[in-house]
Amino acid sequence: MDFVYSILTGFGSKTFYVQVKNIYNESNVRIITTNYIDNYVLITLNSIYINDDSAYTTVQDVSVFANFSGIPTHYKIGETSDLTESNWIIWPDSSTSTVPYTLSTGYGIKTVYL
């Protein structure tokens, strides 16, 4: 028999006291102790590459490969280092490391920040 119970406060050692009954009697009290841990994994962006680290592109639409640890859920991307003009975008899929980006108009050297 499975029961769902939500832990309401903080991480650490948790003790549960469980007892069941039916119309005839009550069971003894079982004590269960578990360690509730935070499964949050810090995400670190190590490097990015544009179009498989190509030296140049002739099109504005590029693929940006991100080398990271952890599991991203959202990202910001743009051509300004503070990314203040960029909005959070949902990461496409936890199994992918590549996101699309459209470079600004005009020829010349572009820097992409992720």
PyRosetta script that sets phi, psi and omega in degrees:
from pyrosetta import init, pose_from_sequence

init()
pose = pose_from_sequence("MDFVYSILTGFGSKTFYVQVKNIYNESNVRIITTNYIDNYVLITLNSIYINDDSAYTTVQDVSVFANFSGIPTHYKIGETSDLTESNWIIWPDSSTSTVPYTLSTGYGIKTVYL")
pose.set_psi(1, 131.2)
pose.set_omega(1, 179.8)
pose.set_phi(2, -109.2)
pose.set_psi(2, 140.7)
pose.set_omega(2, 175.7)
pose.set_phi(3, -127.6)
pose.set_psi(3, 142.4)
pose.set_omega(3, 177.5)
pose.set_phi(4, -101.2)
pose.set_psi(4, 131.6)
pose.set_omega(4, 178.0)
pose.set_phi(5, -138.4)
pose.set_psi(5, 133.4)
pose.set_omega(5, 179.1)
pose.set_phi(6, -97.9)
pose.set_psi(6, 130.2)
pose.set_omega(6, 175.2)
pose.set_phi(7, -79.8)
pose.set_psi(7, 124.3)
pose.set_omega(7, -170.8)
pose.set_phi(8, -93.4)
pose.set_psi(8, -21.2)
pose.set_omega(8, -176.4)
pose.set_phi(9, -135.9)
pose.set_psi(9, 142.2)
pose.set_omega(9, 168.7)
pose.set_phi(10, 33.6)
pose.set_psi(10, 170.6)
pose.set_omega(10, 178.7)
pose.set_phi(11, -95.0)
pose.set_psi(11, 163.0)
pose.set_omega(11, 177.3)
pose.set_phi(12, 127.5)
pose.set_psi(12, -165.2)
pose.set_omega(12, -179.0)
pose.set_phi(13, -72.0)
pose.set_psi(13, 131.2)
pose.set_omega(13, -179.8)
pose.set_phi(14, -125.9)
pose.set_psi(14, 136.9)
pose.set_omega(14, 178.2)
pose.set_phi(15, -116.4)
pose.set_psi(15, 130.7)
pose.set_omega(15, 178.8)
pose.set_phi(16, -115.0)
pose.set_psi(16, 138.8)
pose.set_omega(16, 176.1)
pose.set_phi(17, -113.4)
pose.set_psi(17, 122.2)
pose.set_omega(17, -174.1)
pose.set_phi(18, -124.9)
pose.set_psi(18, 135.7)
pose.set_omega(18, 176.8)
pose.set_phi(19, -144.0)
pose.set_psi(19, 142.7)
pose.set_omega(19, 177.0)
pose.set_phi(20, -124.8)
pose.set_psi(20, 162.5)
pose.set_omega(20, 176.9)
pose.set_phi(21, -151.4)
pose.set_psi(21, 163.0)
pose.set_omega(21, 170.8)
pose.set_phi(22, -132.1)
pose.set_psi(22, -166.2)
pose.set_omega(22, -175.9)
pose.set_phi(23, -72.3)
pose.set_psi(23, -10.7)
pose.set_omega(23, -176.6)
pose.set_phi(24, -100.6)
pose.set_psi(24, -37.3)
pose.set_omega(24, -178.4)
pose.set_phi(25, -163.9)
pose.set_psi(25, 177.3)
pose.set_omega(25, 177.5)
pose.set_phi(26, -111.8)
pose.set_psi(26, 147.3)
pose.set_omega(26, 178.0)
pose.set_phi(27, -81.8)
pose.set_psi(27, 171.2)
pose.set_omega(27, 169.9)
pose.set_phi(28, -69.3)
pose.set_psi(28, 167.4)
pose.set_omega(28, 178.9)
pose.set_phi(29, -90.8)
pose.set_psi(29, 126.1)
pose.set_omega(29, 175.9)
pose.set_phi(30, -98.6)
pose.set_psi(30, 140.0)
pose.set_omega(30, 178.7)
pose.set_phi(31, -112.2)
pose.set_psi(31, 125.9)
pose.set_omega(31, -179.3)
pose.set_phi(32, -125.1)
pose.set_psi(32, 126.7)
pose.set_omega(32, 177.6)
pose.set_phi(33, -115.8)
pose.set_psi(33, 135.1)
pose.set_omega(33, 178.3)
pose.set_phi(34, -139.9)
pose.set_psi(34, 159.2)
pose.set_omega(34, 177.6)
pose.set_phi(35, -104.8)
pose.set_psi(35, 112.7)
pose.set_omega(35, -179.3)
pose.set_phi(36, -89.6)
pose.set_psi(36, 114.0)
pose.set_omega(36, -176.3)
pose.set_phi(37, -114.8)
pose.set_psi(37, 156.8)
pose.set_omega(37, 176.2)
pose.set_phi(38, -82.4)
pose.set_psi(38, 120.0)
pose.set_omega(38, 178.8)
pose.set_phi(39, -90.3)
pose.set_psi(39, 14.0)
pose.set_omega(39, 177.0)
pose.set_phi(40, -63.6)
pose.set_psi(40, 128.3)
pose.set_omega(40, 178.5)
pose.set_phi(41, -113.7)
pose.set_psi(41, 125.2)
pose.set_omega(41, 177.9)
pose.set_phi(42, -59.9)
pose.set_psi(42, 135.0)
pose.set_omega(42, 178.3)
pose.set_phi(43, -102.1)
pose.set_psi(43, 135.8)
pose.set_omega(43, -179.3)
pose.set_phi(44, -130.1)
pose.set_psi(44, 126.5)
pose.set_omega(44, 175.5)
pose.set_phi(45, -92.4)
pose.set_psi(45, 115.6)
pose.set_omega(45, -176.3)
pose.set_phi(46, -88.5)
pose.set_psi(46, -44.3)
pose.set_omega(46, -179.2)
pose.set_phi(47, -165.9)
pose.set_psi(47, 164.1)
pose.set_omega(47, 174.5)
pose.set_phi(48, -133.5)
pose.set_psi(48, 152.9)
pose.set_omega(48, 177.9)
pose.set_phi(49, -134.3)
pose.set_psi(49, 141.9)
pose.set_omega(49, 178.5)
pose.set_phi(50, -105.7)
pose.set_psi(50, 131.0)
pose.set_omega(50, 178.7)
pose.set_phi(51, 46.1)
pose.set_psi(51, 57.3)
pose.set_omega(51, 178.5)
pose.set_phi(52, 57.2)
pose.set_psi(52, 35.5)
pose.set_omega(52, 178.0)
pose.set_phi(53, 65.7)
pose.set_psi(53, 31.6)
pose.set_omega(53, 177.2)
pose.set_phi(54, -68.7)
pose.set_psi(54, 147.0)
pose.set_omega(54, -179.0)
pose.set_phi(55, -74.0)
pose.set_psi(55, -22.5)
pose.set_omega(55, -179.3)
pose.set_phi(56, -154.5)
pose.set_psi(56, 167.1)
pose.set_omega(56, 175.0)
pose.set_phi(57, -141.1)
pose.set_psi(57, 151.7)
pose.set_omega(57, 177.7)
pose.set_phi(58, -108.1)
pose.set_psi(58, 3.4)
pose.set_omega(58, 179.7)
pose.set_phi(59, -128.5)
pose.set_psi(59, 155.4)
pose.set_omega(59, -179.3)
pose.set_phi(60, -78.7)
pose.set_psi(60, -29.9)
pose.set_omega(60, -178.3)
pose.set_phi(61, -83.2)
pose.set_psi(61, 116.9)
pose.set_omega(61, -176.6)
pose.set_phi(62, -125.3)
pose.set_psi(62, 164.9)
pose.set_omega(62, 173.2)
pose.set_phi(63, -107.2)
pose.set_psi(63, 129.5)
pose.set_omega(63, 179.9)
pose.set_phi(64, -109.2)
pose.set_psi(64, 116.8)
pose.set_omega(64, 178.9)
pose.set_phi(65, -92.3)
pose.set_psi(65, 129.2)
pose.set_omega(65, 179.4)
pose.set_phi(66, -110.7)
pose.set_psi(66, 127.1)
pose.set_omega(66, 174.4)
pose.set_phi(67, -99.2)
pose.set_psi(67, 112.4)
pose.set_omega(67, -174.3)
pose.set_phi(68, -144.9)
pose.set_psi(68, 166.5)
pose.set_omega(68, 169.3)
pose.set_phi(69, -117.4)
pose.set_psi(69, 148.2)
pose.set_omega(69, -174.5)
pose.set_phi(70, 98.7)
pose.set_psi(70, -173.5)
pose.set_omega(70, -179.0)
pose.set_phi(71, -124.7)
pose.set_psi(71, 108.9)
pose.set_omega(71, -179.7)
pose.set_phi(72, -74.9)
pose.set_psi(72, 148.4)
pose.set_omega(72, 173.1)
pose.set_phi(73, -114.4)
pose.set_psi(73, -27.4)
pose.set_omega(73, -179.2)
pose.set_phi(74, -144.8)
pose.set_psi(74, 163.5)
pose.set_omega(74, 176.3)
pose.set_phi(75, -151.6)
pose.set_psi(75, 158.7)
pose.set_omega(75, 170.6)
pose.set_phi(76, -119.8)
pose.set_psi(76, 143.5)
pose.set_omega(76, 179.3)
pose.set_phi(77, -145.0)
pose.set_psi(77, 143.2)
pose.set_omega(77, 179.6)
pose.set_phi(78, -177.9)
pose.set_psi(78, -172.8)
pose.set_omega(78, -178.1)
pose.set_phi(79, -111.5)
pose.set_psi(79, 14.8)
pose.set_omega(79, 172.4)
pose.set_phi(80, -120.2)
pose.set_psi(80, 138.3)
pose.set_omega(80, -171.0)
pose.set_phi(81, -64.2)
pose.set_psi(81, -28.1)
pose.set_omega(81, -178.7)
pose.set_phi(82, -87.6)
pose.set_psi(82, -9.0)
pose.set_omega(82, 177.7)
pose.set_phi(83, 54.5)
pose.set_psi(83, 23.0)
pose.set_omega(83, -178.3)
pose.set_phi(84, -67.1)
pose.set_psi(84, -25.3)
pose.set_omega(84, 179.8)
pose.set_phi(85, -92.0)
pose.set_psi(85, 5.3)
pose.set_omega(85, -179.9)
pose.set_phi(86, -103.6)
pose.set_psi(86, 146.0)
pose.set_omega(86, 177.1)
pose.set_phi(87, -101.1)
pose.set_psi(87, 156.3)
pose.set_omega(87, 174.5)
pose.set_phi(88, -68.8)
pose.set_psi(88, 134.6)
pose.set_omega(88, 179.5)
pose.set_phi(89, -121.1)
pose.set_psi(89, 140.5)
pose.set_omega(89, 179.0)
pose.set_phi(90, -67.4)
pose.set_psi(90, 130.6)
pose.set_omega(90, 177.2)
pose.set_phi(91, -62.2)
pose.set_psi(91, 132.5)
pose.set_omega(91, -170.5)
pose.set_phi(92, -60.9)
pose.set_psi(92, -38.6)
pose.set_omega(92, -174.7)
pose.set_phi(93, -169.5)
pose.set_psi(93, 135.3)
pose.set_omega(93, -177.3)
pose.set_phi(94, -64.7)
pose.set_psi(94, -15.1)
pose.set_omega(94, -179.8)
pose.set_phi(95, -93.2)
pose.set_psi(95, -0.3)
pose.set_omega(95, -179.0)
pose.set_phi(96, -110.1)
pose.set_psi(96, 153.7)
pose.set_omega(96, 177.5)
pose.set_phi(97, -118.8)
pose.set_psi(97, 9.1)
pose.set_omega(97, -175.2)
pose.set_phi(98, -121.0)
pose.set_psi(98, 136.6)
pose.set_omega(98, 175.6)
pose.set_phi(99, -127.7)
pose.set_psi(99, 150.6)
pose.set_omega(99, 179.3)
pose.set_phi(100, -83.3)
pose.set_psi(100, 153.6)
pose.set_omega(100, 175.3)
pose.set_phi(101, -152.7)
pose.set_psi(101, 142.9)
pose.set_omega(101, 176.1)
pose.set_phi(102, -108.1)
pose.set_psi(102, 117.4)
pose.set_omega(102, 179.4)
pose.set_phi(103, -66.6)
pose.set_psi(103, 154.3)
pose.set_omega(103, 176.6)
pose.set_phi(104, -64.9)
pose.set_psi(104, 160.6)
pose.set_omega(104, -179.2)
pose.set_phi(105, -70.0)
pose.set_psi(105, 157.2)
pose.set_omega(105, 178.2)
pose.set_phi(106, 102.0)
pose.set_psi(106, 149.4)
pose.set_omega(106, 179.7)
pose.set_phi(107, -87.4)
pose.set_psi(107, 160.2)
pose.set_omega(107, 176.6)
pose.set_phi(108, 125.7)
pose.set_psi(108, -178.1)
pose.set_omega(108, -178.8)
pose.set_phi(109, -72.4)
pose.set_psi(109, 132.2)
pose.set_omega(109, 178.2)
pose.set_phi(110, -121.4)
pose.set_psi(110, 143.6)
pose.set_omega(110, 174.4)
pose.set_phi(111, -116.9)
pose.set_psi(111, 127.5)
pose.set_omega(111, -180.0)
pose.set_phi(112, -109.8)
pose.set_psi(112, 133.7)
pose.set_omega(112, 178.6)
pose.set_phi(113, -114.4)
pose.set_psi(113, 139.1)
pose.set_omega(113, 179.7)
pose.set_phi(114, -128.1)
pose.dump_pdb("model.pdb")
